[in-house]
Amino acid sequence: MLATYVMLPTSHNASISKIGTIHLNDSLILSRVLYVPSFKYNLISVSSLTRNLFRSLILCADKCLIHDTIQGRKIGMCKRFGNLYFLDLA
């Protein structure tokens, strides 16, 4: 059973409203995604992305490549702004 909240780094709890699946592109589908209405941004867990979806990440100073380890091809690219990587869906 999943929790009904997530704990933030500030030790406060944020309520989970829904759990579902999203299709970011044809090759990048995320399951068991938590919808937390109070979050301003959509966050992806790196460990969940690499462990459960057979993906690898190549981190560089200004970008991150999401690689499908089974098919051996790039399926996503992220650009770094500050200390966060933003997924480029274009």
Biotite code that builds the C-alpha atoms (Angstrom):
import biotite.structure as struc

atoms = struc.array([
    struc.Atom([0.000, 0.000, 0.000], chain_id="A", res_id=1, res_name="MET", atom_name="CA", element="C"),
    struc.Atom([1.313, 3.428, -0.926], chain_id="A", res_id=2, res_name="LEU", atom_name="CA", element="C"),
    struc.Atom([1.474, 6.294, 1.526], chain_id="A", res_id=3, res_name="ALA", atom_name="CA", element="C"),
    struc.Atom([-1.032, 9.124, 1.201], chain_id="A", res_id=4, res_name="THR", atom_name="CA", element="C"),
    struc.Atom([1.673, 11.763, 1.598], chain_id="A", res_id=5, res_name="TYR", atom_name="CA", element="C"),
    struc.Atom([5.335, 12.438, 0.815], chain_id="A", res_id=6, res_name="VAL", atom_name="CA", element="C"),
    struc.Atom([7.779, 13.927, 3.281], chain_id="A", res_id=7, res_name="MET", atom_name="CA", element="C"),
    struc.Atom([9.601, 17.030, 2.089], chain_id="A", res_id=8, res_name="LEU", atom_name="CA", element="C"),
    struc.Atom([13.212, 17.895, 3.000], chain_id="A", res_id=9, res_name="PRO", atom_name="CA", element="C"),
    struc.Atom([11.728, 20.469, 5.391], chain_id="A", res_id=10, res_name="THR", atom_name="CA", element="C"),
    struc.Atom([10.136, 17.558, 7.355], chain_id="A", res_id=11, res_name="SER", atom_name="CA", element="C"),
    struc.Atom([6.646, 18.712, 6.325], chain_id="A", res_id=12, res_name="HIS", atom_name="CA", element="C"),
    struc.Atom([4.199, 16.314, 4.672], chain_id="A", res_id=13, res_name="ASN", atom_name="CA", element="C"),
    struc.Atom([2.515, 16.977, 1.309], chain_id="A", res_id=14, res_name="ALA", atom_name="CA", element="C"),
    struc.Atom([-0.676, 15.074, 0.421], chain_id="A", res_id=15, res_name="SER", atom_name="CA", element="C"),
    struc.Atom([-0.785, 12.735, -2.574], chain_id="A", res_id=16, res_name="ILE", atom_name="CA", element="C"),
    struc.Atom([-4.019, 13.327, -4.501], chain_id="A", res_id=17, res_name="SER", atom_name="CA", element="C"),
    struc.Atom([-3.738, 10.690, -7.258], chain_id="A", res_id=18, res_name="LYS", atom_name="CA", element="C"),
    struc.Atom([-1.475, 7.915, -8.541], chain_id="A", res_id=19, res_name="ILE", atom_name="CA", element="C"),
    struc.Atom([-1.295, 7.108, -12.235], chain_id="A", res_id=20, res_name="GLY", atom_name="CA", element="C"),
    struc.Atom([0.686, 6.634, -15.435], chain_id="A", res_id=21, res_name="THR", atom_name="CA", element="C"),
    struc.Atom([1.995, 9.389, -17.716], chain_id="A", res_id=22, res_name="ILE", atom_name="CA", element="C"),
    struc.Atom([3.428, 9.219, -21.232], chain_id="A", res_id=23, res_name="HIS", atom_name="CA", element="C"),
    struc.Atom([6.230, 11.787, -21.573], chain_id="A", res_id=24, res_name="LEU", atom_name="CA", element="C"),
    struc.Atom([6.981, 10.610, -25.111], chain_id="A", res_id=25, res_name="ASN", atom_name="CA", element="C"),
    struc.Atom([6.591, 7.347, -27.083], chain_id="A", res_id=26, res_name="ASP", atom_name="CA", element="C"),
    struc.Atom([9.571, 5.777, -25.299], chain_id="A", res_id=27, res_name="SER", atom_name="CA", element="C"),
    struc.Atom([9.323, 7.270, -21.820], chain_id="A", res_id=28, res_name="LEU", atom_name="CA", element="C"),
    struc.Atom([6.281, 6.084, -19.878], chain_id="A", res_id=29, res_name="ILE", atom_name="CA", element="C"),
    struc.Atom([6.229, 6.442, -16.105], chain_id="A", res_id=30, res_name="LEU", atom_name="CA", element="C"),
    struc.Atom([3.994, 4.283, -13.899], chain_id="A", res_id=31, res_name="SER", atom_name="CA", element="C"),
    struc.Atom([2.904, 4.837, -10.299], chain_id="A", res_id=32, res_name="ARG", atom_name="CA", element="C"),
    struc.Atom([3.380, 8.592, -10.656], chain_id="A", res_id=33, res_name="VAL", atom_name="CA", element="C"),
    struc.Atom([2.282, 10.553, -7.608], chain_id="A", res_id=34, res_name="LEU", atom_name="CA", element="C"),
    struc.Atom([0.230, 13.723, -8.077], chain_id="A", res_id=35, res_name="TYR", atom_name="CA", element="C"),
    struc.Atom([0.940, 16.182, -5.273], chain_id="A", res_id=36, res_name="VAL", atom_name="CA", element="C"),
    struc.Atom([-1.141, 19.347, -5.882], chain_id="A", res_id=37, res_name="PRO", atom_name="CA", element="C"),
    struc.Atom([1.027, 21.511, -3.623], chain_id="A", res_id=38, res_name="SER", atom_name="CA", element="C"),
    struc.Atom([4.188, 20.860, -5.687], chain_id="A", res_id=39, res_name="PHE", atom_name="CA", element="C"),
    struc.Atom([5.116, 23.657, -8.068], chain_id="A", res_id=40, res_name="LYS", atom_name="CA", element="C"),
    struc.Atom([7.260, 21.398, -10.291], chain_id="A", res_id=41, res_name="TYR", atom_name="CA", element="C"),
    struc.Atom([7.058, 17.841, -11.582], chain_id="A", res_id=42, res_name="ASN", atom_name="CA", element="C"),
    struc.Atom([9.897, 15.778, -10.129], chain_id="A", res_id=43, res_name="LEU", atom_name="CA", element="C"),
    struc.Atom([11.218, 12.442, -11.397], chain_id="A", res_id=44, res_name="ILE", atom_name="CA", element="C"),
    struc.Atom([13.046, 10.075, -9.069], chain_id="A", res_id=45, res_name="SER", atom_name="CA", element="C"),
    struc.Atom([16.395, 9.195, -10.638], chain_id="A", res_id=46, res_name="VAL", atom_name="CA", element="C"),
    struc.Atom([16.644, 5.879, -8.788], chain_id="A", res_id=47, res_name="SER", atom_name="CA", element="C"),
    struc.Atom([13.116, 4.892, -9.846], chain_id="A", res_id=48, res_name="SER", atom_name="CA", element="C"),
    struc.Atom([13.790, 5.899, -13.452], chain_id="A", res_id=49, res_name="LEU", atom_name="CA", element="C"),
    struc.Atom([16.978, 3.843, -13.723], chain_id="A", res_id=50, res_name="THR", atom_name="CA", element="C"),
    struc.Atom([16.001, 0.849, -11.583], chain_id="A", res_id=51, res_name="ARG", atom_name="CA", element="C"),
    struc.Atom([12.482, 0.117, -12.794], chain_id="A", res_id=52, res_name="ASN", atom_name="CA", element="C"),
    struc.Atom([12.575, 1.190, -16.425], chain_id="A", res_id=53, res_name="LEU", atom_name="CA", element="C"),
    struc.Atom([15.925, -0.226, -17.620], chain_id="A", res_id=54, res_name="PHE", atom_name="CA", element="C"),
    struc.Atom([17.276, 3.256, -18.271], chain_id="A", res_id=55, res_name="ARG", atom_name="CA", element="C"),
    struc.Atom([20.673, 4.768, -17.706], chain_id="A", res_id=56, res_name="SER", atom_name="CA", element="C"),
    struc.Atom([21.490, 8.423, -17.225], chain_id="A", res_id=57, res_name="LEU", atom_name="CA", element="C"),
    struc.Atom([24.569, 10.188, -18.530], chain_id="A", res_id=58, res_name="ILE", atom_name="CA", element="C"),
    struc.Atom([25.124, 13.371, -16.538], chain_id="A", res_id=59, res_name="LEU", atom_name="CA", element="C"),
    struc.Atom([27.183, 16.217, -17.952], chain_id="A", res_id=60, res_name="CYS", atom_name="CA", element="C"),
    struc.Atom([27.817, 19.730, -16.654], chain_id="A", res_id=61, res_name="ALA", atom_name="CA", element="C"),
    struc.Atom([24.910, 21.248, -18.595], chain_id="A", res_id=62, res_name="ASP", atom_name="CA", element="C"),
    struc.Atom([22.685, 18.317, -19.645], chain_id="A", res_id=63, res_name="LYS", atom_name="CA", element="C"),
    struc.Atom([21.583, 14.776, -18.913], chain_id="A", res_id=64, res_name="CYS", atom_name="CA", element="C"),
    struc.Atom([20.916, 12.042, -21.472], chain_id="A", res_id=65, res_name="LEU", atom_name="CA", element="C"),
    struc.Atom([18.304, 9.349, -20.764], chain_id="A", res_id=66, res_name="ILE", atom_name="CA", element="C"),
    struc.Atom([19.338, 6.128, -22.497], chain_id="A", res_id=67, res_name="HIS", atom_name="CA", element="C"),
    struc.Atom([17.310, 2.941, -23.078], chain_id="A", res_id=68, res_name="ASP", atom_name="CA", element="C"),
    struc.Atom([19.701, 0.148, -22.077], chain_id="A", res_id=69, res_name="THR", atom_name="CA", element="C"),
    struc.Atom([17.671, -2.596, -23.807], chain_id="A", res_id=70, res_name="ILE", atom_name="CA", element="C"),
    struc.Atom([17.298, -0.934, -27.220], chain_id="A", res_id=71, res_name="GLN", atom_name="CA", element="C"),
    struc.Atom([20.576, 0.988, -26.959], chain_id="A", res_id=72, res_name="GLY", atom_name="CA", element="C"),
    struc.Atom([19.212, 4.409, -27.929], chain_id="A", res_id=73, res_name="ARG", atom_name="CA", element="C"),
    struc.Atom([18.562, 7.894, -26.554], chain_id="A", res_id=74, res_name="LYS", atom_name="CA", element="C"),
    struc.Atom([14.995, 8.433, -25.368], chain_id="A", res_id=75, res_name="ILE", atom_name="CA", element="C"),
    struc.Atom([15.244, 11.768, -23.594], chain_id="A", res_id=76, res_name="GLY", atom_name="CA", element="C"),
    struc.Atom([17.372, 14.808, -22.882], chain_id="A", res_id=77, res_name="MET", atom_name="CA", element="C"),
    struc.Atom([17.405, 17.138, -19.897], chain_id="A", res_id=78, res_name="CYS", atom_name="CA", element="C"),
    struc.Atom([18.965, 20.593, -19.703], chain_id="A", res_id=79, res_name="LYS", atom_name="CA", element="C"),
    struc.Atom([20.451, 21.900, -16.456], chain_id="A", res_id=80, res_name="ARG", atom_name="CA", element="C"),
    struc.Atom([19.272, 25.182, -14.979], chain_id="A", res_id=81, res_name="PHE", atom_name="CA", element="C"),
    struc.Atom([20.800, 25.932, -11.595], chain_id="A", res_id=82, res_name="GLY", atom_name="CA", element="C"),
    struc.Atom([20.944, 22.659, -9.680], chain_id="A", res_id=83, res_name="ASN", atom_name="CA", element="C"),
    struc.Atom([18.011, 20.971, -11.467], chain_id="A", res_id=84, res_name="LEU", atom_name="CA", element="C"),
    struc.Atom([17.720, 19.152, -14.788], chain_id="A", res_id=85, res_name="TYR", atom_name="CA", element="C"),
    struc.Atom([14.612, 19.980, -16.836], chain_id="A", res_id=86, res_name="PHE", atom_name="CA", element="C"),
    struc.Atom([13.288, 17.347, -19.234], chain_id="A", res_id=87, res_name="LEU", atom_name="CA", element="C"),
    struc.Atom([13.177, 18.602, -22.814], chain_id="A", res_id=88, res_name="ASP", atom_name="CA", element="C"),
    struc.Atom([10.175, 16.931, -24.463], chain_id="A", res_id=89, res_name="LEU", atom_name="CA", element="C"),
    struc.Atom([10.631, 18.675, -27.847], chain_id="A", res_id=90, res_name="ALA", atom_name="CA", element="C"),
])
